[in-house]
């Protein structure tokens, strides 16, 4: 039996959100990191998200809105939705202190992760203020959860529009959630010495993406007729473009060399372009 489209969209959103747990597991199991790999991965994720936002999602939004408002009105509507999405995620960023904002580059977490074997963490717990580190980890978990709400809405509605497109977006968001999981788990582990606490705080923060998907759908379901879905797609494009430019690329530069980040960016765009070309009848 074929899976319900809503169930498919929800499962893709769940997969993307819980990638924070993957980052936490990597940080807690591995004895050292590979910042170059993180740099390329985040650049790749940014390339996928930027390309699919500007080439696919924005075009789909414009097409849907043009059927309601005509060509000129549809274009202006898509532009308005795009920048409304950017404004939404920017407003969330403004409410969050930079020290715990996951959209700020995380060079310190990369360095800590590189040194994070069992003995190093035990020493760090003794030599740092455990309470301060724990507070940092918990605040980061809360902020990541807050940021993941609109990402969950973005993934869910994109998957409703096109499951293939939703899978691509879920994969890209999952990649970018991995270093967020590291940013949560490392300070919690340093403060408590508990791998379980570090993992579950990180894992739990990712649940806000499927929660965001459900809340977004319940709130917007009565409005899904007419131009609403086109406006949502345009806003999703704006949200993902903002995340890519404000978070992924700066973090990719922090974790590794700028050329690696750009190689990942170009690779992500190329992979997305080829996959869309192959899928076009």
Secondary structure, 3 states (H helix, E strand, C coil): CCCCHHHHHHHHHHHHHCHHHHHHHHHHHCCCCCHHHHHHHHHHHHHHHHHHHHHHHHHHHHHHHHHHHHHHHHHHHHHHHHHHHHHHHHHHHHCCCHHHCCCCCCHHHHHHHHCCCHHHHHHHHHHCCHHHHHHHHHHHHHHHHHHHHHHHHHHHHHHHHCHHHHHHHHHHHHHHHHHHHHHHHHHHHHHHCCHHHHHHHHHHHCHHHHHHHHHHHHHHHHHCCCCHHHHHHHHHHHHHHHHHHHHHHHHHHHHCCHHHHHHHHHHHHHHHHHHHHHHCC
